[in-house]
Amino acid sequence: MPDVSHGTIDAMRAAVLGTGIMGSAMARSLAREGHDVTVWNRTPERAEATAGERISSCPSIADAVGGADVVFTMVYDAASVLDVAAEVVGALGPDAVWAQSTTVGTEGMRRIAEAAAQVGDRLLDAPVLGTKQPAEAGNLLVLVSGPAAARTHAQPAFDAIGARTLTVGDELGRASALKLVSNSWVASINAATAQAMGLAEALGLEPLLFLEAIRGGAADSAYAQAKGAIMASRAWDDPSFALDSVLKDVGLMIDAARESGFPDELLATLLALYDRASERGLGGADMSAVRAAFDR
Ligand SMILES: NC(=O)c1ccc[n+]([C@@H]2O[C@H](COP(=O)([O-])OP(=O)(O)OC[C@H]3O[C@@H](n4cnc5c(N)ncnc54)[C@H](OP(=O)(O)O)[C@@H]3O)[C@@H](O)[C@H]2O)c1
């Protein structure tokens, strides 16, 4: 347990399982804030590349998790969390908390909670909003639901990776529901930006004129400007959020919408657009590559 006294927090030990775009950045934020970090990744070279001051890479999940106060899972999807769940549960210390941050959707979080029933009072549903740059800067928004004592325990780690923590409730799955809702907005404005820039081109306009037209107005958004600029130059090879990850998330949104009887026409269209760009070989590119779905 971290010692919280007189407003200061002793360093805690955090483990990060999965050192992709987000996990490696989160590990660096934790280390920068003075916490000792152990990392593990399925492909060990990627964990070794994340190692540095206060970050050590571990060859096994048990090595990374044993002795940690807070354990983050930041892998790909629910199946990949379930692949590591038994080892996490087996190695989790008696006072340690597991913060599950991978985007897994509501049904995925339910299956993970089932697999982690043995440590259920110390499992948190803790997805994050924000992409590579906010993750590198420790400026994510952490959405969290789960037992109150576990939330309090993990808060110093959330403060290290995030600018803000939004508590969604005591029930696991609520934070994952809000994550899907928020990503439906992100997937929509990204695809809508691609549509507007493609339509501009089809009508014989310089596409950047669209970004100029909305700049500073009520319909502007930092996201449209940032992703629109990448779309204009098609410089989407270095992903902040990979297109196939968005495709995975839109699939989770459709599952959740159908389960609750919510109309899914717009989500289905988004799925078709991201899928078309992925089929064109752009699954590993940044999500802004959805612009290619509008190429004739
Ligand atoms: N990038 C963003 O903007 C963003 C923002 C918020 C949330 N997210 C979510 O955060 C999660 C991570 O995203 P990311 O962008 O960091 O993805 P990423 O760069 O593709 O990293 C994925 C990570 O998952 C690991 N992995 C995949 N399958 C696995 C398995 N079966 N067992 C163990 N590990 C496995 C990968 O290991 P290998 O290196 O061995 O392949 C890698 O470490 C995803 O759920 C994503 O939807 C992303």
The ligand as a Tripos MOL2 file, in Angstrom:
@<TRIPOS>MOLECULE
LIG
   48    52     1     0     0
SMALL
NO_CHARGES

@<TRIPOS>ATOM
      1 N1         -3.7740    4.1340  -29.1550 N.am      1 LIG1
      2 C1         -4.7990    4.8260  -28.6510 C.2       1 LIG1
      3 O1         -5.0450    5.9840  -29.0070 O.2       1 LIG1
      4 C2         -5.6760    4.2010  -27.5940 C.ar      1 LIG1
      5 C3         -6.3510    5.0660  -26.7080 C.ar      1 LIG1
      6 C4         -7.1340    4.5370  -25.6900 C.ar      1 LIG1
      7 C5         -7.2630    3.1640  -25.5850 C.ar      1 LIG1
      8 N2         -6.6270    2.3450  -26.4750 N.ar      1 LIG1
      9 C6         -6.7960    0.9020  -26.2860 C.3       1 LIG1
     10 O2         -5.6780    0.4740  -25.5150 O.3       1 LIG1
     11 C7         -5.2940   -0.8480  -25.8790 C.3       1 LIG1
     12 C8         -3.8520   -0.8480  -26.3670 C.3       1 LIG1
     13 O3         -3.8000   -0.0020  -27.4960 O.3       1 LIG1
     14 P1         -2.4310    0.3960  -28.2210 P.3       1 LIG1
     15 O4         -2.7680    1.5000  -29.1460 O.co2     1 LIG1
     16 O5         -1.3500    0.5320  -27.2240 O.co2     1 LIG1
     17 O6         -2.2210   -0.9390  -29.0910 O.3       1 LIG1
     18 P2         -0.8720   -1.5890  -29.6580 P.3       1 LIG1
     19 O7          0.2110   -0.5880  -29.8040 O.co2     1 LIG1
     20 O8         -1.3020   -2.3630  -30.8610 O.co2     1 LIG1
     21 O9         -0.4570   -2.6070  -28.5030 O.3       1 LIG1
     22 C9         -1.1900   -3.7790  -28.2700 C.3       1 LIG1
     23 C10        -0.5120   -4.5390  -27.1670 C.3       1 LIG1
     24 O10        -1.2910   -5.7120  -26.9050 O.3       1 LIG1
     25 C11        -0.4190   -6.8350  -26.8770 C.3       1 LIG1
     26 N3         -1.1610   -8.0560  -27.2210 N.ar      1 LIG1
     27 C12        -1.9300   -8.2780  -28.3070 C.ar      1 LIG1
     28 N4         -2.4730   -9.5100  -28.2380 N.ar      1 LIG1
     29 C13        -2.0210  -10.0800  -27.1190 C.ar      1 LIG1
     30 C14        -2.2200  -11.3490  -26.4880 C.ar      1 LIG1
     31 N5         -3.0060  -12.2880  -27.0350 N.pl3     1 LIG1
     32 N6         -1.6130  -11.5930  -25.3090 N.ar      1 LIG1
     33 C15        -0.8260  -10.6520  -24.7400 C.ar      1 LIG1
     34 N7         -0.5900   -9.4290  -25.2710 N.ar      1 LIG1
     35 C16        -1.1830   -9.1520  -26.4470 C.ar      1 LIG1
     36 C17         0.6480   -6.4820  -27.8820 C.3       1 LIG1
     37 O11         1.7790   -7.3090  -27.6820 O.3       1 LIG1
     38 P3          2.8240   -7.5880  -28.8810 P.3       1 LIG1
     39 O12         3.8120   -6.4590  -28.8370 O.co2     1 LIG1
     40 O13         3.4160   -8.8990  -28.5250 O.co2     1 LIG1
     41 O14         2.0450   -7.6240  -30.1670 O.co2     1 LIG1
     42 C18         0.8860   -5.0240  -27.5070 C.3       1 LIG1
     43 O15         1.6780   -4.9050  -26.3490 O.3       1 LIG1
     44 C19        -6.3230   -1.3070  -26.9240 C.3       1 LIG1
     45 O16        -7.3670   -1.9640  -26.2640 O.3       1 LIG1
     46 C20        -6.8090    0.0270  -27.5220 C.3       1 LIG1
     47 O17        -8.1080   -0.0960  -28.0670 O.3       1 LIG1
     48 C21        -5.8080    2.8320  -27.4530 C.ar      1 LIG1
@<TRIPOS>BOND
     1     1     2 1
     2     2     3 2
     3     2     4 1
     4     4     5 ar
     5     4    48 ar
     6     5     6 ar
     7     6     7 ar
     8     7     8 ar
     9     8     9 1
    10     8    48 ar
    11     9    10 1
    12     9    46 1
    13    10    11 1
    14    11    12 1
    15    11    44 1
    16    12    13 1
    17    13    14 1
    18    14    15 2
    19    14    16 1
    20    14    17 1
    21    17    18 1
    22    18    19 2
    23    18    20 1
    24    18    21 1
    25    21    22 1
    26    22    23 1
    27    23    24 1
    28    23    42 1
    29    24    25 1
    30    25    26 1
    31    25    36 1
    32    26    27 ar
    33    26    35 ar
    34    27    28 ar
    35    28    29 ar
    36    29    30 ar
    37    29    35 ar
    38    30    31 1
    39    30    32 ar
    40    32    33 ar
    41    33    34 ar
    42    34    35 ar
    43    36    37 1
    44    36    42 1
    45    37    38 1
    46    38    39 2
    47    38    40 1
    48    38    41 1
    49    42    43 1
    50    44    45 1
    51    44    46 1
    52    46    47 1
@<TRIPOS>SUBSTRUCTURE
     1 LIG1         1 GROUP 0 **** ****
